[in-house]
Amino acid sequence: MVQLLNILLYVIYVGLFLRLIFRWKFFNIPDVKKTHLAFFFLLKVVAGLGLTLIYTYYYTDQSKADIYRYFSDSKIISSVLFTNPIAWLKIMSGIGTFEPGTFKYLNDTWHFTHPAADFITSNSFLIRIIVLLNYLSCYNIYIDALLLNCITFIALVQLYKALLPYYIEFPQILYWPLFLMPSFVFWSSGLLKEGLIFIGISLYLSTWFNISNKPAWKSVALLLAGLMVVMLTKIYVAGTLIICSLFLPLKFTMDYRLVWLIRISFWVVVAVGTWYALHHGFCERVIDKRNEFVALSIAQNSGSLIDGSLKQADCGTLVSLVPVAMVNAVLRPFLWQPGNLFEMLFAVENLLFLLAIIALLVFYFKKPQNQKLLLALFCFFFALLNYLGIGITVPIVGAIVHYRVVAAPFLLLSVLLITDLEKLKQLLQKATLFN
C-alpha cells in the first residue's frame, strides 16, 4: 500500500512539473518548443530513476553508494525535527551543531559530520537539502531525486537563457551540453552533488550576464548566493569559478570604470587567494586527498583504481602529477582496457565526445568576437582546471566518469563559441536533426 502511494505521489509531482513547464512564463523562450523542454525534463526523470535503481538493485551494497549514504543520514536528521526542533534548527543552520545536546542526534550519521575539515568537498550541504526534501517526499529516495531534478532543471533552463545571446546563430545547439549529454544527464539527475553545483553555477552566471539590469546590492547578493551554493558543495569548483571569472564578459552598457573595478577586484581576490593557499598547505592537502581516495579504493577492493601508490604530499609531487592527471581525467576510460559495462559505455561516449570536438575545431573553426572570446576562455579554463583537479585527486576510473560531468559541458561550450554555428546549423538541418 505504501509503495502504491509513493508511486502515485511520484506521478503527481511529475504531472505538476510538466504542467508548470507549459504554463509558467519562465519557460517561454524564443524558438524553444515547450514540448522540447518537457522531453528534456522527462529525460532527467528517467535518468534519476535509472541511477537510483542501479544503486538499489545492481550495486546492492548501499553503504558504498553515495546516494544512499546521503539519504540515510538525511532521514536521521529529518526525524530530529519532531523530537527536538531547536536541535534540528542548529543542525540545519550549522550554528551550535557540535554542542553536546545537539551533536548526540548525529551520533548515528556516517557522512554528515565527516567532511567538516575537508576543503575538497563536503557532504553536509547536500544532506541538509535532502532533509528538507524528505518532508515533501514522505522519506522516499526516488521522490527526493525527482524533486531535486525539478530544481536542477529550472537552473539549467536559466543557464540556457543566460547563454543564449552568445549562441544566437544556432541557439538549439545549447541543447546538447545542457540537456542531452548522456553522462551529464545521468550523473546530474540523482541525489548527488552535481545537481547542486549546476544550480549554483546557473545562479552565478545568469546574474553576472545581467549584472547591469539589476540594482547593485541585488546583483552582489545573487552572485554570492550562487557562489556559496557551489562552495558549500565542492569548494575547489567554487575556486575555479572565481579564478575563471577573470575572463567573463561584461555588458558594454556598463560604466567602463565599474567594469575595470570589477576586474581588478577579481585579480586581487585571486592573487590573495593563491598566495594564501600556497602558504597554508594547499599542495599537501590536495595530495592527502588523493591518498585518501587511493586508501579507500584499496580497502573497498575497487576494480577501477589506476594508480594505487601513495604519494609524498608536497608541491613537487603535485606538479609531477599534472600530465598523467590530464590524461586520466580527459581520456579515460580507454576502450581497450577491461572494465564493467558502465565504464565501457562511458568510454564510448567520451570517445565520441572528443571526436566531435576535434571535428568542430578542424572543420568549423571561426574566430570569435571579443565577447565570445572572453566567454570561450572562461568555459575552457573552467573545464581545464576542473579536469586537472579531478585527475590529480581521483585516480579511480569509476569516480572520474562521475566527477568530470562538471567539466565536460563547459569544454563543449567553449568549442562551440569558436565554431561557425551557421555552417553547423545548415549541416544538421540537412541531416534533419534540428528541423
C-alpha positions in Angstrom: 0.0 0.0 0.0 2.8 2.4 0.9 4.6 1.6 -2.3 1.5 2.4 -4.3 1.0 5.7 -2.5 4.7 6.6 -3.3 4.2 5.8 -6.9 1.1 7.9 -7.0 2.9 10.8 -5.3 5.8 10.5 -7.8 3.4 10.6 -10.8 1.6 13.6 -9.3 4.8 15.5 -8.9 5.9 14.7 -12.5 2.5 15.8 -13.8 2.6 19.1 -11.8 6.0 20.0 -13.1 5.1 19.2 -16.7 2.1 21.5 -16.2 4.4 24.1 -14.8 6.6 23.9 -18.0 3.6 24.6 -20.2 2.1 27.3 -18.0 4.9 29.3 -16.4 6.2 32.3 -18.3 9.8 31.4 -17.2 9.7 28.6 -19.8 8.6 30.9 -22.6 11.9 31.1 -24.6 12.0 32.3 -28.2 12.5 29.4 -30.7 12.3 26.8 -28.0 9.3 24.5 -28.0 7.6 23.6 -24.8 7.5 20.0 -25.9 11.3 20.0 -26.2 11.6 21.3 -22.6 9.1 18.7 -21.4 11.1 16.0 -23.2 14.4 17.2 -21.6 12.8 17.1 -18.2 11.5 13.6 -18.7 15.0 12.5 -19.8 16.2 13.7 -16.4 13.3 11.9 -14.7 14.2 8.6 -16.4 17.9 9.1 -15.7 17.2 9.8 -12.0 15.1 6.6 -11.8 17.7 4.6 -13.6 20.6 5.9 -11.4 18.6 5.1 -8.2 17.6 1.7 -9.5 21.1 0.8 -10.4 22.4 1.7 -6.9 19.5 -0.2 -5.4 19.4 -3.5 -7.4 22.8 -3.7 -9.2 25.3 -2.3 -6.7 23.5 -3.8 -3.8 25.9 -2.6 -1.0 24.2 0.6 -0.2 26.9 1.5 2.3 29.2 2.2 -0.7 26.6 4.1 -2.7 26.8 7.9 -2.3 23.0 8.4 -2.8 22.1 6.0 -0.1 24.8 7.3 2.3 23.4 10.8 2.0 19.8 9.6 2.1 20.4 7.5 5.3 21.9 10.5 7.1 19.1 12.8 6.0 16.4 10.5 7.4 18.1 10.6 10.8 18.3 14.4 10.8 14.7 14.8 9.4 13.4 12.9 12.4 15.1 15.3 14.8 12.5 17.9 13.9 9.8 16.0 15.6 11.8 15.2 18.8 13.8 18.4 19.3 13.1 21.3 16.9 15.7 23.5 18.4 18.4 20.9 17.9 17.1 20.4 14.3 17.5 24.2 13.6 21.0 24.1 15.0 21.9 21.1 12.8 20.4 22.7 9.7 21.9 26.1 10.2 25.3 24.8 11.3 25.2 27.1 14.3 25.7 25.1 17.5 25.8 21.7 15.8 28.6 20.5 17.9 27.1 21.4 21.2 26.7 18.1 23.3 22.9 18.4 23.5 22.7 18.7 19.7 25.6 16.5 18.4 24.1 13.5 20.1 21.5 13.3 17.4 24.3 13.0 14.8 26.0 10.0 16.5 24.3 7.6 14.1 25.2 9.5 11.0 28.2 8.4 9.0 28.8 11.2 6.4 27.2 14.4 7.7 30.0 15.5 10.1 33.0 13.7 8.5 33.8 16.4 5.9 33.9 19.4 8.3 37.6 19.8 7.8 37.7 18.7 4.2 38.4 21.5 1.8 37.9 19.5 -1.4 34.3 18.5 -1.0 31.5 18.5 1.6 28.5 16.2 2.1 26.7 18.3 4.7 25.0 20.8 2.4 23.5 18.2 0.1 22.3 16.2 3.1 20.6 19.3 4.5 18.8 19.8 1.2 17.7 16.1 1.2 16.4 16.6 4.8 14.1 19.3 3.5 13.0 17.2 0.5 12.1 14.4 2.8 9.2 16.3 4.2 7.7 16.5 0.6 8.6 13.0 -0.4 7.5 11.1 2.7 11.1 9.8 3.0 11.2 8.2 -0.4 14.6 8.4 -2.2 13.0 8.2 -5.7 10.8 11.2 -5.0 13.7 13.1 -3.4 15.7 12.6 -6.6 12.7 13.8 -8.6 12.3 17.0 -6.6 16.0 17.8 -6.8 15.7 17.2 -10.5 12.9 19.7 -10.8 15.1 22.4 -9.2 18.1 21.5 -11.2 16.1 21.6 -14.4 14.9 25.1 -13.7 18.6 26.1 -13.1 19.7 24.5 -16.4 16.9 26.4 -18.3 18.0 29.6 -16.6 21.6 28.9 -17.7 20.3 28.2 -21.2 18.6 31.7 -21.2 21.8 33.3 -19.9 24.0 31.8 -22.6 21.5 32.3 -25.4 22.9 35.7 -26.6 26.3 34.1 -27.3 24.9 31.3 -29.5 22.2 33.3 -31.3 23.2 32.0 -34.7 22.2 28.5 -33.6 20.6 28.6 -30.1 19.4 25.0 -30.2 23.0 23.7 -30.2 22.9 24.5 -26.4 20.5 21.6 -26.1 23.5 19.2 -26.3 25.8 20.4 -23.5 22.9 21.3 -21.1 20.2 18.7 -21.7 21.4 15.8 -23.9 24.9 14.7 -23.0 24.3 11.2 -21.7 26.8 11.2 -18.8 25.8 14.7 -17.7 22.1 13.9 -17.7 22.8 10.6 -15.8 25.0 11.9 -13.1 23.2 15.2 -12.5 19.8 13.5 -12.1 20.3 11.7 -8.8 20.9 12.6 -5.2 24.4 13.7 -6.0 26.3 16.9 -5.8 26.4 17.7 -9.5 22.8 18.9 -9.5 23.6 21.4 -6.7 26.8 22.6 -8.4 24.9 23.5 -11.5 22.2 25.2 -9.5 24.9 27.4 -8.1 26.7 27.9 -11.4 23.5 28.9 -13.1 22.6 31.4 -10.5 26.1 32.9 -10.6 26.4 33.1 -14.4 22.9 34.3 -15.1 23.4 37.1 -12.5 26.7 38.0 -14.0 25.4 38.3 -17.5 22.6 40.5 -16.3 24.5 42.5 -13.8 23.8 45.9 -15.4 20.0 45.2 -15.3 19.7 44.8 -11.5 20.4 47.0 -8.5 24.0 46.6 -7.4 23.0 45.1 -4.0 20.8 42.5 -5.6 23.5 41.5 -8.1 26.1 41.1 -5.4 23.7 39.1 -3.2 22.7 36.8 -6.1 26.4 36.3 -7.1 27.4 35.5 -3.6 24.4 33.1 -3.2 25.3 31.2 -6.3 29.0 31.1 -5.3 28.0 29.9 -1.8 25.9 27.0 -3.2 28.9 25.8 -5.2 31.3 26.5 -2.3 29.2 24.5 0.2 29.1 21.6 -2.2 32.6 21.4 -3.7 34.9 24.2 -2.7 37.5 23.5 -5.4 34.8 24.1 -8.0 34.0 27.4 -6.4 37.7 28.3 -6.5 37.9 27.6 -10.2 34.7 29.6 -10.8 36.3 32.6 -9.0 39.6 32.3 -10.9 37.9 31.9 -14.3 35.6 34.8 -13.7 38.5 37.0 -14.7 37.6 36.1 -18.3 33.8 36.5 -18.0 32.4 39.2 -20.4 30.7 42.3 -19.1 28.0 44.3 -20.8 29.4 47.2 -22.8 26.5 49.3 -21.5 28.1 49.4 -18.0 30.3 52.3 -16.9 33.8 51.4 -18.0 35.2 52.4 -14.6 32.9 49.9 -12.9 34.0 47.2 -15.4 37.6 47.7 -14.5 36.8 48.0 -10.8 35.2 44.5 -11.0 38.0 43.0 -13.0 40.7 44.5 -10.7 38.8 43.2 -7.7 38.8 39.7 -9.1 42.5 39.9 -9.8 43.2 40.9 -6.2 40.9 38.2 -4.8 42.6 35.5 -7.0 46.1 36.8 -6.2 45.5 36.9 -2.4 43.7 33.5 -2.5 46.6 31.9 -4.4 49.2 33.3 -2.0 47.1 32.1 1.0 46.6 28.6 -0.5 50.3 28.1 -1.3 51.4 29.3 2.2 48.8 27.2 4.1 49.5 23.7 2.8 47.4 23.7 -0.4 49.7 21.2 -2.2 49.9 18.9 0.8 46.1 18.8 1.3 45.5 18.1 -2.3 47.9 15.1 -2.3 46.4 14.0 1.1 43.0 13.9 -0.6 44.4 11.8 -3.4 46.0 9.4 -1.0 42.7 9.2 0.9 40.9 8.2 -2.3 43.6 5.6 -3.0 43.4 4.1 0.5 39.6 3.9 0.3 39.7 2.3 -3.1 42.1 -0.4 -1.9 40.0 -1.0 1.3 36.9 -1.5 -0.8 38.7 -3.5 -3.5 37.8 -1.2 -6.3 38.4 -2.6 -9.7 39.0 0.7 -11.4 41.9 2.0 -9.5 44.5 3.5 -11.9 47.5 4.0 -9.5 47.5 2.5 -6.0 50.7 4.2 -4.8 50.6 6.7 -2.0 52.4 10.0 -2.9 54.5 12.3 -0.8 52.4 15.4 0.0 54.3 18.4 -1.4 54.2 20.8 -4.3 56.8 19.0 -6.3 54.7 15.9 -6.3 51.6 17.9 -7.3 53.3 19.4 -10.3 54.7 16.0 -11.4 51.1 14.5 -11.4 49.8 17.1 -13.8 50.4 15.3 -17.2 49.1 12.0 -16.1 46.2 13.7 -14.3 45.0 15.4 -17.5 45.3 12.1 -19.5 43.2 10.3 -16.9 40.6 12.9 -16.5 40.1 13.7 -20.2 40.7 10.4 -21.9 39.9 7.6 -19.6 38.4 5.0 -19.6 40.1 3.5 -22.6 38.1 1.2 -24.8 40.9 -1.4 -24.9 41.2 -1.7 -21.1 39.0 -4.1 -19.2 36.1 -2.6 -17.3 32.5 -3.2 -16.3 29.6 -2.5 -18.7 29.0 1.1 -17.4 32.7 2.0 -17.8 32.6 0.7 -21.4 29.5 2.8 -22.2 31.1 5.9 -20.7 34.3 5.1 -22.7 32.3 5.0 -26.0 30.5 8.2 -25.1 33.8 10.0 -24.2 35.5 8.9 -27.4 32.6 10.2 -29.5 32.6 13.4 -27.5 36.3 14.0 -28.1 36.0 13.2 -31.8 33.1 15.6 -32.1 35.2 18.4 -30.5 38.1 17.6 -32.8 35.8 17.7 -35.9 34.4 21.1 -34.8 37.8 22.5 -34.4 39.1 21.2 -37.7 36.1 21.8 -40.0 34.1 24.5 -38.4 36.5 26.8 -36.6 35.6 30.5 -36.7 37.4 33.3 -35.0 35.1 34.7 -32.3 34.3 38.3 -31.5 35.6 39.9 -28.3 32.7 39.0 -26.0 32.5 35.4 -27.3 36.3 35.0 -27.0 36.1 36.0 -23.3 33.3 33.6 -22.6 35.2 30.8 -24.5 38.2 31.4 -22.4 36.1 31.3 -19.2 34.5 28.0 -20.3 37.8 26.4 -21.4 39.8 27.3 -18.3 36.9 26.3 -16.0 36.8 22.9 -17.7 40.6 22.6 -17.7 41.0 23.4 -14.1 38.2 21.0 -13.1 39.7 18.2 -15.2 43.0 18.9 -13.6 41.7 18.8 -10.1 39.7 15.6 -10.8 42.7 13.9 -12.4 45.1 14.7 -9.5 42.8 13.9 -6.6 40.8 10.9 -8.1 43.0 8.2 -9.7 39.9 5.9 -10.0 38.1 5.5 -13.3 34.7 4.8 -11.8 34.9 8.1 -10.0 36.4 10.1 -12.8 33.5 9.4 -15.2 31.2 10.7 -12.5 33.0 13.8 -11.3 34.1 15.2 -14.7 30.5 15.9 -15.8 31.1 19.3 -14.2 33.9 20.0 -16.7 32.7 18.3 -20.0 29.7 20.6 -20.7 32.0 23.7 -20.4 34.6 22.2 -22.7 31.9 21.7 -25.3 30.5 25.2 -24.7 34.0 26.7 -25.2 34.5 24.9 -28.5 31.0 25.9 -29.8 31.9 29.6 -29.1 34.7 29.3 -31.7 32.6 27.3 -34.1 30.9 28.6 -37.3 27.4 27.9 -35.9 25.6 28.9 -39.1 27.5 26.4 -41.1 27.0 23.7 -38.5 23.3 24.5 -38.4 23.0 24.0 -42.1 24.7 20.7 -41.9 22.5 19.4 -39.0 19.3 20.7 -40.7 20.3 18.7 -43.8 20.6 15.7 -41.5 17.1 16.5 -40.2 18.4 16.7 -36.6 17.1 20.2 -36.0 14.2 20.6 -38.4 
